[in-house]
Amino acid sequence: MTKSPVHKLVPKVPGVPGASRRAQYSASTKRALIDVAEELFTEHGYAATSLDSIVAGARVTKGALYHHFSGKQALFEAVFERVESNASKAIQTSLRGERDPWEKAIHGLRAFLEVVREPTYRRVVILEGPAVLGYARFREQEERSTFANVLEIVRSVLSAGKWDLDEDMQQTFARIFFGAMSSAGESVSGAEDAEAAAARVEAAITFILMGFQSLAEAGIDVPTGDEEGGS
């Protein structure tokens, strides 16, 4: 399917009761800049996308851009936040209404693997994010959106075994899985055959989840880190 020219991305924002025409125009301009920047960053990458091309696509002046963003990096961060937020919502939707913890985990995993294969997520978040934002800022943004979903899944899985784990231990499990998922996302996104890579990741993590399920069904305790060492 042929993509629409970027100038067609400029949104037509309906009137908002109580909002001034100036405020509506400002919101429309900001959204147009993010829309166009998202498409250009996806197609050409951060370094090859100029502010001139962004303002031309959004049909606004460079002064209008600087009214909303301090520069290209700030605009990239706005795009990054929106892409991550949309990904998080997609994963959250896959979890909604699912009560079985094991099915919930698999649904979340599959939604995540779909997200990392999307061109915009792959380019903006995985390939460009760490370099443009810096590793610390990248992780901060990623945790703000994706980590909450991982924590929800981990808590659901751990509750299946009636394991009485404190908050610190639940967070520890979640961070381990979060790290594994982040690494898996990078491997799938960068794979020559993303479909095959996603299938391998799903098989591996499903196998790990089956191990947890077996422990839960057998009533075996999960180590908490508080046990005294044997002599």
C-alpha angles and dihedrals in degrees: 000000000000114000121237117250111267093247088066089063093073103115126230103224116205119227115277116215110246094012120115121239088245092054092048091050091048092051091047091051093049092048091048091052092051092046093052094041090051092055094044094045089050095049101037108015130241099285095048095048115088128202087236091061091048096051090044091053092047091044093229134116124263087244089061089053092051089049088066104026134033091222146311095307092054090049090049090052090054090052091046092051092051094047091048092046092051091048091050091050091050091053092044090052090055090055096048115114095002109127102172104090095213094049089045091055093048093048090050091048093051092048090051092050090051091051096052090053093058111106095229095049091044094052102034102036108025105028103030105022102078094045098044099039098031122245097273094049091043092054092045091055093043093051092048091061112020103031093065090060092049091049091051092052094045092050090050092051093046092049089057090071094047087237112167099220122164124233094263092055093046089051090049092054090046093051092050091052091042090055091048092050093048091051091046091050091053092049093050094044093050097041121114088225104036093178093056092044091051090050090053092049092049091050093049097047092043088055090053091049090051087057091054090047091053091051091050094049092047092050093236115160121242113230112253099193091246096093117118115244117252121247 
